[in-house]
Amino acid sequence: MIVVRPNESGLTRFLRLIRFSHTVFALPFALGALLVATHGQPSLRLLTLVLLCMVCARTAAMLFNRLADWTLDQRNPRTAMRHQLISRPVALLLLGLSSVAFVAAAAAINQTTLLLAPLALSIIFFYSLTKRFTAVSHFFLGGALAIAPAGAWIAASGRLTLAPLLLSAGVAGWVAGFDLIYATQDFEFDRREGLHSLVVRLGIPRSLRLAQFLHFVTLLGLFSFGFAASLGAIYFCGISLIAGALAYEHWSAARLDLAGINRAFFQSNAFVSAVFLVSVWLAL
């Protein structure tokens, strides 16, 4: 639940609004793809620009999401105080600035990333609108975050190969799965509001089973990426740790405890992304 603290600085409120701590989810997969594409030796300039693109794109996406769901969030007890963290005009201004910064950083990398930058923004913005007409918004979110490793690979090489596509597929399954678990918290609200909700349509038990399947797809994608990128045994040992973390996440979710779901959501998924990056780095 969002709590507004009276003594917080504006920056702290902004970072909480966009869930800046959750940047640790997608960023390591982008960095891992960058390391593999550059054989472990990205230039400082390229690394900086990729980091800037990731932070700006995610900031823009979160701000667009907050603006799109402004009135809806106020009716949800879990997010009712969120709109007090920032005003709409400020959010709109920061959305514009972060979007321009993303395109500028992409333009500084290569021509391909510049041409694809508007498409990437369109995809990550579109996710926030999908819940209004489809129950499978989780898959759109997975696809949006799957852009991260593919984009980093293009930044390094100017093209896509099989390896980053396999990694992106794994990321898409991972994100869709954990977002489905997270959505179980809003089951009653979504049903009351008549929202397009896959959790409401399937019920919580079936939704959790679908999330398990999606995370199985994730492991297949990560293993396949390791073979396609010719990574060593250390990488595959890391993937076994990731499998354990995902199993713990599902064990926590099955208890249907709000604190347990939040703990599993952040700790387990932060562990997954961190282990992936370290495993790639040690395997190169």
C-alpha positions in Angstrom: 0.0 0.0 0.0 1.2 3.5 -0.9 1.9 5.7 2.2 2.6 9.4 1.8 5.2 10.5 4.3 5.1 14.2 5.2 8.8 14.8 5.5 9.8 13.1 2.3 11.7 15.1 -0.4 10.2 15.5 -3.8 12.9 13.3 -5.3 12.1 10.5 -2.8 8.4 10.7 -3.7 9.1 10.6 -7.4 11.4 7.5 -7.1 8.6 5.8 -5.1 6.0 6.8 -7.6 7.9 5.1 -10.5 9.1 2.2 -8.3 12.7 3.0 -9.2 13.9 0.1 -7.1 12.2 -2.2 -9.6 14.7 -1.1 -12.2 16.8 -4.0 -11.0 14.4 -6.4 -12.8 14.9 -5.7 -16.4 18.3 -3.8 -16.3 20.5 -6.8 -15.6 19.1 -8.7 -18.6 19.9 -5.7 -20.8 23.4 -5.6 -19.4 23.8 -9.3 -19.7 22.9 -9.1 -23.4 25.3 -6.2 -23.8 28.1 -8.2 -22.2 27.6 -11.2 -24.5 27.2 -9.1 -27.6 30.5 -7.2 -26.9 32.3 -10.4 -25.6 32.5 -8.9 -22.2 34.1 -5.7 -23.2 31.6 -2.9 -23.8 33.0 0.6 -24.1 32.3 3.0 -21.3 30.5 5.2 -23.7 28.2 2.4 -24.9 27.6 1.2 -21.4 26.6 4.6 -20.2 24.3 5.2 -23.1 22.5 1.9 -22.7 22.1 2.6 -18.9 20.7 6.0 -19.8 18.3 4.5 -22.3 17.1 1.9 -19.8 16.5 4.4 -17.0 14.8 7.0 -19.2 12.6 4.4 -21.0 11.4 2.9 -17.8 10.8 6.3 -16.2 8.7 7.4 -19.1 6.8 4.1 -19.1 6.0 4.3 -15.4 4.9 8.0 -15.7 2.7 7.2 -18.6 1.2 4.3 -16.6 0.5 6.5 -13.6 -1.2 9.2 -15.8 -3.2 6.6 -17.7 -4.4 5.0 -14.4 -4.8 8.2 -12.4 -8.5 7.9 -11.5 -8.5 4.1 -11.4 -5.6 4.1 -8.9 -7.5 6.4 -6.6 -10.3 3.9 -6.3 -8.0 1.0 -5.5 -7.2 0.7 -1.8 -3.7 -0.6 -2.6 -2.8 2.5 -4.7 -5.3 5.1 -3.4 -2.6 7.4 -2.1 -0.3 7.1 -5.2 -1.7 10.3 -6.9 -0.6 12.4 -3.9 3.1 11.7 -4.6 3.1 14.0 -7.6 0.8 16.4 -9.5 -0.5 15.6 -13.0 1.3 18.6 -14.7 4.6 17.6 -13.1 4.2 14.0 -14.1 3.4 15.0 -17.7 6.4 17.3 -17.9 8.7 14.6 -16.6 7.2 12.1 -19.0 8.1 14.4 -21.9 11.6 15.0 -20.6 12.4 11.3 -20.0 11.0 10.4 -23.4 13.2 13.0 -25.2 16.2 11.9 -23.2 15.6 8.3 -24.2 15.4 9.2 -27.9 18.5 11.4 -27.6 20.5 8.6 -25.9 19.4 6.1 -28.6 20.4 8.5 -31.3 23.9 8.7 -29.8 24.3 4.9 -30.1 23.7 4.1 -33.7 21.2 4.8 -36.5 19.3 1.6 -35.9 18.6 2.4 -32.3 17.5 5.8 -33.3 15.0 4.5 -35.8 13.7 1.9 -33.3 13.4 4.3 -30.4 9.9 5.7 -31.2 8.7 2.1 -31.7 10.1 1.0 -28.4 8.4 3.9 -26.6 5.1 3.1 -28.4 5.2 -0.5 -27.2 6.0 0.3 -23.6 3.3 3.0 -23.5 0.7 0.8 -25.1 0.9 -1.8 -22.3 -0.7 0.7 -19.9 -3.8 0.9 -22.1 -4.3 -2.8 -22.7 -6.1 -3.5 -19.4 -9.0 -1.5 -20.8 -9.8 -3.9 -23.6 -8.0 -7.3 -22.9 -7.4 -9.6 -20.0 -4.0 -10.6 -21.2 -2.2 -7.3 -20.4 0.4 -9.3 -18.5 1.7 -10.6 -21.8 1.9 -7.1 -23.2 4.0 -6.1 -20.1 6.2 -9.1 -20.7 6.7 -8.1 -24.3 7.5 -4.5 -23.3 10.3 -5.5 -20.9 11.6 -8.1 -23.4 12.7 -5.1 -25.5 15.5 -4.5 -23.0 17.9 -7.3 -23.9 17.0 -7.1 -27.6 17.6 -3.3 -27.6 21.0 -3.7 -25.8 22.1 -6.3 -28.4 21.1 -4.0 -31.2 23.0 -1.1 -29.5 26.2 -3.3 -29.4 25.9 -4.9 -32.9 23.3 -3.0 -34.9 21.3 -6.2 -35.5 19.5 -9.1 -33.9 20.5 -12.8 -33.8 19.0 -15.9 -32.4 20.6 -15.5 -28.9 18.9 -12.2 -27.9 15.6 -13.4 -29.3 15.7 -16.4 -27.0 16.7 -14.2 -24.1 13.8 -11.8 -24.8 11.4 -14.8 -24.9 12.6 -15.9 -21.5 12.3 -12.3 -20.1 8.7 -12.1 -21.6 7.7 -15.3 -19.9 9.3 -14.2 -16.6 7.7 -10.8 -16.5 4.2 -12.1 -17.5 4.4 -14.8 -14.9 5.4 -12.6 -12.0 3.0 -9.9 -13.0 0.2 -12.5 -13.0 1.2 -13.4 -9.4 1.2 -9.8 -8.4 -2.2 -9.2 -9.9 -3.8 -11.7 -7.5 -3.6 -8.9 -4.9 -6.2 -6.9 -6.9 -8.6 -9.8 -7.5 -11.5 -8.3 -5.5 -11.0 -4.8 -6.8 -10.8 -5.9 -10.4 -13.9 -8.0 -10.1 -15.8 -5.1 -8.4 -14.7 -2.6 -11.1 -15.5 -5.0 -13.9 -11.9 -4.6 -15.3 -10.5 -6.9 -17.9 -8.6 -9.2 -15.6 -7.1 -12.6 -16.4 -7.0 -13.4 -12.7 -10.7 -12.7 -12.4 -11.4 -14.7 -15.5 -9.3 -17.7 -14.6 -9.6 -17.5 -10.8 -6.5 -17.3 -8.5 -5.6 -21.1 -8.5 -5.6 -21.3 -12.3 -3.8 -18.0 -12.7 -1.0 -19.3 -10.4 -0.7 -22.5 -12.5 -0.4 -20.4 -15.6 2.3 -18.3 -13.9 4.2 -21.6 -13.2 4.0 -22.5 -16.8 5.3 -19.1 -17.9 8.2 -19.4 -15.6 9.0 -22.9 -17.0 9.1 -21.1 -20.4 11.5 -18.6 -18.8 13.9 -21.3 -17.8 13.7 -22.8 -21.3 14.5 -19.4 -22.8 17.4 -18.8 -20.4 18.9 -22.3 -21.0 18.5 -21.8 -24.8 20.2 -18.4 -24.6 23.1 -20.0 -22.8 23.6 -22.6 -25.6 23.1 -20.1 -28.4 25.6 -17.7 -26.9 28.1 -20.5 -26.1 28.2 -19.7 -22.4 29.9 -22.1 -20.0 29.0 -24.2 -17.1 29.0 -21.3 -14.6 26.1 -19.8 -16.5 24.0 -22.9 -16.3 24.8 -23.3 -12.6 23.4 -19.8 -12.2 20.2 -20.8 -14.0 19.7 -23.6 -11.5 19.7 -21.0 -8.8 17.2 -18.9 -10.7 15.0 -22.0 -10.9 15.1 -22.3 -7.1 14.2 -18.6 -6.7 11.2 -19.0 -9.0 10.1 -22.1 -7.1 10.3 -20.1 -3.8 8.2 -17.3 -5.4 5.5 -19.7 -6.4 5.6 -21.3 -2.9 5.1 -17.9 -1.4 2.3 -17.0 -3.8 0.4 -20.2 -3.1 -0.1 -19.0 0.5 -2.1 -16.1 -0.8 -0.6 -13.9 1.9 -0.2 -10.2 0.8 3.1 -9.7 2.6 4.4 -13.0 1.2 3.4 -12.0 -2.3 5.2 -8.7 -2.0 8.3 -10.3 -0.5 8.4 -12.9 -3.2 7.7 -10.4 -5.9 10.7 -8.1 -5.1 13.2 -10.4 -3.4 12.9 -13.4 -5.7 12.8 -11.4 -8.9 15.6 -9.1 -7.9 17.6 -12.3 -7.1 16.7 -13.8 -10.5 17.9 -10.8 -12.5 21.1 -10.3 -10.3 22.1 -14.0 -10.6 21.5 -13.9 -14.4 23.9 -10.9 -14.8 26.6 -12.3 -12.5 26.3 -15.7 -14.2 26.8 -14.2 -17.7 29.7 -12.1 -16.5 31.5 -15.0 -14.9 30.9 -17.2 -17.9 32.5 -14.9 -20.4 
